[in-house]
């Protein structure tokens, strides 16, 4: 059982410490705080049993700090939540310690009163001395990876192969300041619950911050923009793809001798079913769709292209076969308008029905009469404004995005 120190209770101090930080104060009220000497300093995580966010802190460590340092340590931990370091997965094939360094550097750029020993960009005598302040965790990760690569190359060139002095690998910093244990270690269901809960926490904190002139406290302007952007509705294209794959009645099938035919073993080859949805994306290019809306549509499609290949069908009152093209996985496309007429949803629906697609997403302002029935699953994507004011009623799913 972990020993605890009852002489310092952080819960008794947070309201006072965050009196001039309404945004962080709102977050703090929604995070459980537990004292434990098992950690040398502090750390935040998702409780795997309750899916609640909690901060574990060492009371002996906090008791030795002055108020300014205590406040910055609190903000450091809350920034980990805000930037989704706790609920997000670290980049693939990355040294966990390198990612930990990158997240701490991104946060500590905004904090001036942290205790001695914390990782900071520009800190003299460390490997971060040449790093600029104010970058994202991904940007610091790239700098750290470049640094590691240069060290490996330098080591290869060293004919003697002598080892550096102790601490040389990390420029005098052996580990990150706080605990990052448990990040991304929960099961997928718990993680999804935690993500939704966190989004709600941040939304409420932002709403409270916007009620007063200094509600955001010390949160820098660029961080505010990032926080607000995270609150906007984004399309989870993985879920959309799963939806189409699950509900489509067709699939890509091919013969294979590796799988036995259950009815005629060793006589006829089996069928190996590859569940890969054949998706059509129809883009409304009528005059009522603004350039800003088109730009937002193409921005979402660039995200989808990271996951799958799909067919783009530009339309107004008709579909021109010569303008239809395949957007291959991994490609990026710039926003383009190739048609300028009115709007008729029957045109893309007929094209998709004729060509046997598994799924159909229509990007539009919804400002036209209800179309004929679709033979495959059909979704609509529009802005929040038009989603709340559709020209026709439909039971089909509508994806709303912000412009």
Long-range contacts (C-beta under 8 A, 24 or more apart in sequence): 2-36, 2-37, 2-38, 3-36, 3-37, 4-35, 4-36, 4-37, 4-59, 5-35, 5-37, 5-58, 5-59, 5-60, 5-63, 6-59, 7-59, 7-63, 8-35, 8-59, 8-60, 8-62, 8-63, 9-35, 9-59, 10-35, 10-55, 10-57, 10-59, 10-62, 13-70, 14-74, 17-67, 17-70, 17-71, 17-74, 18-71, 18-74, 20-214, 20-217, 21-71, 21-75, 21-217, 21-218, 22-208, 22-209, 22-211, 22-212, 22-214, 22-215, 22-216, 22-217, 23-205, 23-206, 23-208, 23-209, 23-215, 23-216, 23-217, 23-219, 24-74, 24-75, 24-78, 24-205, 24-217, 24-219, 26-201, 26-204, 26-205, 26-208, 26-209, 27-78, 27-81, 27-82, 27-201, 27-202, 27-205, 28-74, 28-78, 30-201, 30-204, 31-55, 31-78, 31-81, 33-57, 35-59, 39-179, 40-179, 41-73, 41-177, 41-178, 41-179, 42-73, 42-77, 42-178, 42-179, 43-77, 43-178, 43-179, 43-180, 43-181, 43-182, 44-77, 44-78, 44-80, 44-81, 44-86, 45-86, 45-181, 45-182, 45-183, 46-86, 46-87, 46-182, 46-186, 46-190, 46-191, 46-194, 48-182, 48-185, 48-186, 48-187, 48-190, 51-186, 51-190, 51-193, 51-194, 51-197, 52-194, 52-197, 53-81, 53-86, 53-194, 53-197, 53-198, 53-201, 56-179, 65-115, 68-113, 69-113, 69-114, 69-115, 71-113, 72-111, 72-112, 72-113, 72-114, 73-114, 73-115, 73-178, 75-110, 75-111, 75-218, 76-104, 76-107, 76-108, 76-111, 76-114, 76-118, 76-177, 76-178, 77-178, 79-107, 79-110, 80-107, 81-198, 81-201, 81-202, 82-202, 82-223, 82-227, 83-107, 83-137, 83-226, 84-195, 84-198, 84-230, 85-137, 85-180, 85-183, 86-182, 86-183, 86-194, 87-184, 87-191, 87-194, 87-195, 87-198, 88-184, 89-184, 90-183, 90-184, 91-138, 91-141, 94-141, 95-148, 96-180, 97-175, 97-176, 98-141, 98-144, 98-145, 98-148, 99-137, 99-141, 100-176, 100-180, 101-140, 101-144, 101-176, 102-137, 102-138, 102-140, 102-141, 102-144, 103-137, 103-180, 104-176, 104-177, 104-178, 105-131, 105-135, 105-137, 105-140, 106-135, 106-136, 106-137, 106-139, 106-140, 109-133, 109-134, 109-135, 110-134, 110-218, 110-219, 110-220, 110-223, 114-177, 115-177, 117-173, 117-177, 118-177, 119-173, 119-176, 119-177, 125-171, 125-172, 126-170, 126-171, 126-172, 126-173, 127-170, 127-171, 127-172, 127-173, 128-171, 128-173, 129-171, 134-220, 134-222, 199-230, 199-231, 202-227, 202-230, 202-231, 203-231, 206-231, 232-402, 233-384, 233-400, 233-401, 233-402, 234-401, 235-300, 235-303, 235-304, 235-381, 235-399, 235-401, 237-300, 237-303, 237-304, 237-306, 237-307, 237-308, 238-307, 240-304, 240-361, 240-379, 240-399, 241-277, 241-279, 241-307, 241-308, 243-377, 244-277, 244-279, 244-358, 244-359, 244-377, 245-275, 245-276, 245-277, 245-358, 247-377, 248-277, 248-358, 248-359, 248-376, 248-377, 250-278, 250-356, 250-358, 251-275, 251-276, 252-276, 252-278, 277-308, 277-358, 277-359, 278-311, 278-356, 278-357, 278-358, 278-359, 279-308, 279-310, 279-311, 279-357, 279-358, 279-359, 279-360, 279-361, 280-310, 280-311, 280-313, 280-348, 280-351, 280-352, 280-355, 280-357, 280-359, 280-360, 280-361, 281-310, 281-311, 281-312, 281-313, 281-327, 281-361, 281-363, 282-313, 282-314, 282-315, 282-319, 282-348, 282-351, 282-352, 282-360, 282-361, 282-362, 282-363, 282-364, 283-312, 283-313, 283-314, 283-315, 283-363, 283-364, 284-315, 284-316, 284-343, 284-362, 284-363, 284-364, 284-365, 285-314, 285-315, 285-316, 285-337, 285-338, 285-339, 285-340, 286-316, 286-317, 286-339, 286-340, 286-341, 286-342, 286-343, 286-367, 286-368, 287-340, 287-341, 287-342, 288-343, 288-365, 288-367, 289-364, 289-365, 290-403, 291-335, 291-337, 292-403, 293-365, 293-383, 293-403, 294-335, 294-337, 295-335, 296-383, 296-401, 296-402, 296-403, 297-335, 297-363, 297-381, 298-333, 298-334, 298-335, 298-336, 300-363, 300-381, 300-401, 301-327, 301-333, 301-363, 302-332, 302-333, 305-329, 305-330, 305-331, 305-332, 305-333, 306-330, 311-357, 313-348, 313-351, 313-352, 314-338, 314-339, 315-339, 315-344, 315-347, 315-348, 315-351, 316-340, 316-341, 316-342, 316-343, 316-344, 316-347, 317-341, 317-342, 317-343, 317-344, 317-347, 318-344, 318-347, 319-347, 319-348, 319-350, 319-351, 324-351, 342-368, 343-367, 343-368, 344-368, 344-371, 345-369, 345-370, 345-371, 346-371, 346-372, 349-373, 349-374, 349-378, 352-376, 352-378, 361-399, 366-390, 366-391, 366-392, 366-398, 367-391, 368-392, 370-394
